[in-house]
C-alpha cells in the first residue's frame, strides 16, 4: 500500500514495513518482497487475532457493513428522540404563549378598568 496521508494515519504504526513510496518501482518491489515472506503472513494473522488495527478498522466488508448499519440505526434513533424533544418544547412554548394571550384578552374584555390600571402602571 502506498504512503499517503490517510493510509499513514490508519496503518503506519502497524504496517509501515509494507508501505511503499508512490511512483517508485524499487520501493514497491522491496515492499512486495517483504510482505510476501512467511513471517509477514504470521504477523498479519497475529494482527487479525488481536485486532491490531483497532476497533475502527474492519477485516471484512461484511463486518464493516454491519457496524455501519448499527451506527446508522443509532443515528436514526437519536434524530427521532431529538425531533420528539423539539416537538414537545415547541408545544410547551405554544401553550404558554396561548395561555398568556388568553389571559390578556380575558382581563381586557372582563375588566375594562384594568386597561386604565395597566397603562397607568406602565406609564409610571
Backbone as CSV, one residue per row, in Angstrom:
resi,resn,N_x,N_y,N_z,CA_x,CA_y,CA_z,C_x,C_y,C_z
1,UNK,0.861,-1.162,0.000,0.000,0.000,0.000,0.906,1.223,0.000
2,UNK,0.511,2.246,-0.748,1.377,3.424,-0.866,1.301,4.325,0.368
3,UNK,2.373,5.048,0.591,2.348,6.076,1.634,1.461,7.215,1.149
4,UNK,0.513,7.585,1.962,-0.292,8.779,1.741,-0.852,9.180,3.100
5,UNK,-1.405,10.353,3.190,-1.846,10.860,4.487,-2.827,9.910,5.167
6,UNK,-3.821,9.443,4.422,-4.843,8.581,5.011,-4.277,7.235,5.433
7,UNK,-3.558,6.570,4.533,-3.007,5.255,4.867,-1.979,5.361,5.986
8,UNK,-1.164,6.408,5.972,-0.182,6.583,7.044,-0.877,6.735,8.388
9,UNK,-1.976,7.494,8.400,-2.707,7.693,9.647,-3.320,6.389,10.153
10,UNK,-3.866,5.597,9.236,-4.566,4.375,9.637,-3.626,3.194,9.912
11,UNK,-2.602,3.041,9.066,-1.839,1.799,9.096,-0.353,1.938,9.402
12,UNK,0.203,3.124,9.402,1.662,3.267,9.503,2.231,2.669,10.780
13,UNK,1.516,2.744,11.868,2.074,2.210,13.113,2.164,0.688,13.118
14,UNK,1.380,-0.008,12.303,1.435,-1.480,12.298,1.926,-2.065,10.978
15,UNK,1.811,-1.326,9.878,2.203,-1.874,8.579,3.227,-1.004,7.842
16,UNK,3.992,-0.240,8.551,4.922,0.678,7.874,5.931,-0.070,6.999
17,UNK,6.289,-1.299,7.369,7.225,-2.083,6.549,6.615,-2.502,5.218
18,UNK,5.312,-2.451,5.102,4.641,-2.887,3.878,4.110,-1.715,3.062
19,UNK,4.574,-0.532,3.360,4.113,0.649,2.623,5.247,1.144,1.721
20,UNK,4.908,1.477,0.498,5.920,1.913,-0.462,5.711,3.379,-0.838
21,UNK,6.743,3.928,-1.444,6.685,5.320,-1.899,6.044,5.338,-3.275
22,UNK,5.066,6.196,-3.454,4.350,6.263,-4.729,5.304,6.585,-5.876
23,UNK,5.066,5.946,-6.990,5.801,6.129,-8.247,7.289,5.773,-8.105
24,UNK,7.572,4.873,-7.180,8.930,4.371,-7.009,8.878,2.855,-7.135
25,UNK,9.257,2.357,-8.310,9.152,0.924,-8.601,10.038,0.104,-7.671
26,UNK,11.223,0.608,-7.349,12.126,-0.126,-6.466,11.501,-0.271,-5.077
27,UNK,10.912,0.804,-4.579,10.253,0.760,-3.261,9.115,-0.254,-3.270
28,UNK,8.339,-0.263,-4.345,7.225,-1.217,-4.466,7.741,-2.650,-4.491
29,UNK,8.814,-2.896,-5.220,9.381,-4.255,-5.306,9.903,-4.711,-3.946
30,UNK,10.587,-3.826,-3.224,11.109,-4.189,-1.906,9.980,-4.508,-0.925
31,UNK,8.939,-3.694,-0.950,7.799,-3.920,-0.059,7.089,-5.213,-0.419
32,UNK,6.923,-5.478,-1.702,6.271,-6.721,-2.131,7.085,-7.932,-1.669
33,UNK,8.407,-7.842,-1.750,9.273,-8.927,-1.293,9.111,-9.140,0.214
34,UNK,9.122,-8.059,0.982,8.979,-8.176,2.446,7.593,-8.718,2.826
35,UNK,6.554,-8.228,2.170,5.185,-8.612,2.529,4.849,-10.038,2.099
36,UNK,5.638,-10.609,1.193,5.321,-11.961,0.720,6.047,-13.049,1.501
37,UNK,6.833,-12.675,2.475,7.558,-13.665,3.290,6.607,-14.350,4.277
38,UNK,6.956,-15.568,4.674,6.106,-16.309,5.630,5.934,-15.574,6.960
39,UNK,6.987,-14.900,7.444,6.851,-14.187,8.720,5.868,-13.019,8.602
40,UNK,5.739,-12.450,7.398,4.758,-11.384,7.192,3.346,-11.948,7.299
41,UNK,3.144,-13.137,6.773,1.838,-13.793,6.874,1.492,-14.080,8.335
42,UNK,2.463,-14.564,9.093,2.237,-14.817,10.518,1.929,-13.515,11.266
43,UNK,2.667,-12.453,10.926,2.441,-11.165,11.572,1.022,-10.658,11.272
44,UNK,0.585,-10.827,10.042,-0.769,-10.402,9.665,-1.818,-11.225,10.416
45,UNK,-1.588,-12.521,10.559,-2.515,-13.373,11.317,-2.555,-12.951,12.780
46,UNK,-1.399,-12.576,13.325,-1.341,-12.093,14.708,-2.109,-10.780,14.858
47,UNK,-1.931,-9.876,13.909,-2.683,-8.613,13.943,-4.183,-8.872,13.928
48,UNK,-4.591,-9.793,13.079,-6.015,-10.119,12.963,-6.531,-10.692,14.287
49,UNK,-5.746,-11.571,14.891,-6.178,-12.230,16.132,-6.340,-11.238,17.282
50,UNK,-5.483,-10.247,17.356,-5.555,-9.288,18.464,-6.184,-7.956,18.055
51,UNK,-6.836,-7.918,16.895,-7.449,-6.685,16.375,-6.442,-5.539,16.404
52,UNK,-5.308,-5.807,15.786,-4.180,-4.892,15.826,-4.398,-3.533,15.201
53,UNK,-5.420,-3.375,14.381,-5.682,-2.075,13.767,-6.604,-1.209,14.609
54,UNK,-7.141,-1.764,15.667,-8.076,-1.003,16.489,-9.508,-1.356,16.124
55,UNK,-10.417,-0.752,16.834,-11.825,-1.121,16.664,-12.501,-0.419,15.493
56,UNK,-11.840,0.559,14.895,-12.470,1.319,13.808,-12.140,0.794,12.420
57,UNK,-11.254,-0.174,12.323,-10.888,-0.734,11.031,-11.272,-2.206,11.032
58,UNK,-11.952,-2.634,9.993,-12.510,-3.983,9.949,-11.773,-4.855,8.942
59,UNK,-11.803,-6.141,9.192,-11.081,-7.102,8.365,-11.923,-7.637,7.220
60,UNK,-13.204,-7.351,7.216,-14.045,-7.817,6.112,-15.112,-6.764,5.814
61,UNK,-15.581,-6.783,4.580,-16.644,-5.858,4.192,-17.917,-6.162,4.967
62,UNK,-18.126,-7.441,5.262,-19.338,-7.836,5.983,-19.376,-7.210,7.377
63,UNK,-18.279,-7.327,8.121,-18.271,-6.745,9.469,-18.314,-5.218,9.417
64,UNK,-17.681,-4.617,8.415,-17.741,-3.154,8.265,-19.161,-2.706,7.948
65,UNK,-19.843,-3.454,7.083,-21.226,-3.103,6.723,-22.162,-3.265,7.918
66,UNK,-21.958,-4.304,8.712,-22.789,-4.494,9.914,-22.604,-3.342,10.890
67,UNK,-21.354,-2.942,11.106,-21.076,-1.830,12.023,-21.679,-0.528,11.487
68,UNK,-21.566,-0.315,10.198,-22.130,0.901,9.620,-23.650,0.908,9.746
69,UNK,-24.275,-0.244,9.577,-25.721,-0.344,9.746,-26.122,-0.037,11.191
70,UNK,-25.366,-0.557,12.151,-25.656,-0.266,13.558,-25.491,1.225,13.859
71,UNK,-24.447,1.840,13.316,-24.237,3.274,13.525,-25.376,4.077,12.903
72,UNK,-25.832,3.665,11.725,-26.945,4.349,11.067,-28.212,4.247,11.917
73,UNK,-28.481,3.056,12.432,-29.679,2.874,13.270,-29.605,3.717,14.537
74,UNK,-28.413,3.782,15.156,-28.250,4.640,16.340,-28.491,6.105,15.981
75,UNK,-27.991,6.535,14.851,-28.187,7.922,14.420,-29.664,8.215,14.173
76,UNK,-30.373,7.270,13.576,-31.808,7.448,13.335,-32.552,7.571,14.657
77,UNK,-32.218,6.714,15.626,-32.869,6.781,16.940,-32.585,8.118,17.637
78,UNK,-31.359,8.586,17.542,-31.003,9.876,18.143,-31.804,10.995,17.491
79,UNK,-31.913,10.964,16.169,-32.679,12.002,15.464,-34.152,11.952,15.834
80,UNK,-34.724,10.767,15.959,-36.126,10.655,16.365,-36.329,11.245,17.764
81,UNK,-35.408,10.959,18.667,-35.512,11.491,20.024,-35.383,13.011,20.024
82,UNK,-34.448,13.541,19.259,-34.301,14.999,19.179,-35.554,15.656,18.610
83,UNK,-36.120,15.054,17.579,-37.359,15.598,16.994,-38.499,15.568,17.997
84,UNK,-38.584,14.475,18.763,-39.631,14.385,19.783,-39.455,15.478,20.829
85,UNK,-38.223,15.688,21.266,-37.955,16.732,22.248,-38.272,18.117,21.692
86,UNK,-37.917,18.339,20.433,-38.205,19.638,19.810,-39.709,19.867,19.702
87,UNK,-40.458,18.828,19.316,-41.924,18.954,19.239,-42.511,19.287,20.604
88,UNK,-42.037,18.580,21.633,-42.546,18.844,22.980,-42.210,20.256,23.437
89,UNK,-41.006,20.701,23.173,-40.602,22.063,23.536,-41.462,23.084,22.799
90,UNK,-41.659,22.874,21.499,-42.472,23.795,20.713,-43.915,23.820,21.230
91,UNK,-44.459,22.657,21.544,-45.830,22.598,22.087,-45.930,23.334,23.418
92,UNK,-44.925,23.165,24.264,-44.924,23.852,25.559,-44.874,25.368,25.370
93,UNK,-44.012,25.828,24.501,-43.914,27.264,24.228,-45.222,27.784,23.646
94,UNK,-45.785,27.056,22.699,-47.048,27.475,22.074,-48.179,27.517,23.102
95,UNK,-48.260,26.527,23.972,-49.299,26.505,25.010,-49.112,27.670,25.974
96,UNK,-47.875,27.956,26.360,-47.599,29.065,27.283,-48.000,30.399,26.663
97,UNK,-47.627,30.620,25.426,-47.994,31.867,24.740,-49.507,31.963,24.592
98,UNK,-50.154,30.859,24.277,-51.619,30.870,24.136,-52.305,31.226,25.454
99,UNK,-51.825,30.686,26.552,-52.407,30.986,27.870,-52.200,32.458,28.210
100,UNK,-51.018,32.982,27.944,-50.755,34.398,28.231,-51.664,35.294,27.401
101,UNK,-51.811,34.992,26.121,-52.692,35.789,25.257,-54.133,35.674,25.729
102,UNK,-54.570,34.470,26.089,-55.940,34.287,26.571,-56.175,35.084,27.850
103,UNK,-55.210,35.102,28.761,-55.349,35.879,29.992,-55.423,37.376,29.697
104,UNK,-54.600,37.853,28.783,-54.637,39.272,28.424,-55.979,39.657,27.808
105,UNK,-56.481,38.821,26.924,-57.785,39.097,26.305,-58.876,39.049,27.363
106,UNK,-58.843,38.080,28.232,-59.840,37.950,29.283,-59.822,39.166,30.211
107,UNK,-58.656,39.562,30.639,-58.552,40.704,31.541,-59.060,41.973,30.862
108,UNK,-58.721,42.178,29.626,-59.146,43.402,28.927,-60.634,43.396,28.625
109,UNK,-61.187,42.225,28.344,-62.611,42.210,27.998,-63.514,42.192,29.230
110,UNK,-63.094,41.538,30.309,-63.913,41.432,31.513,-63.774,42.694,32.360
111,UNK,-62.607,43.212,32.454,-62.358,44.384,33.301,-61.838,45.534,32.440
112,UNK,-62.739,46.336,31.868,-62.262,47.457,31.065,-61.422,48.414,31.900
113,UNK,-61.692,48.473,33.195,-60.913,49.366,34.058,-59.478,48.865,34.203
114,UNK,-59.274,47.576,33.998,-57.933,47.026,34.108,-57.014,47.629,33.067
115,UNK,-57.608,48.016,31.922,-56.811,48.643,30.869,-56.212,49.946,31.380
116,UNK,-57.030,50.754,32.051,-56.533,52.015,32.579,-55.481,51.763,33.662
117,UNK,-55.748,50.770,34.512,-54.788,50.457,35.567,-53.481,49.956,34.946
118,UNK,-53.614,49.097,33.947,-52.428,48.537,33.292,-51.577,49.633,32.683
119,UNK,-52.219,50.496,31.892,-51.468,51.548,31.239,-50.997,52.588,32.240
120,UNK,-51.738,52.806,33.296,-51.306,53.732,34.323,-50.059,53.246,35.027
121,UNK,-49.999,51.945,35.286,-48.806,51.384,35.931,-47.639,51.405,34.967
122,UNK,-47.947,51.106,33.725,-46.883,51.046,32.737,-46.262,52.421,32.483
123,UNK,-47.069,53.482,32.579,-46.545,54.820,32.321,-45.746,55.356,33.493
124,UNK,-46.082,54.937,34.712,-45.389,55.483,35.880,-44.205,54.687,36.278
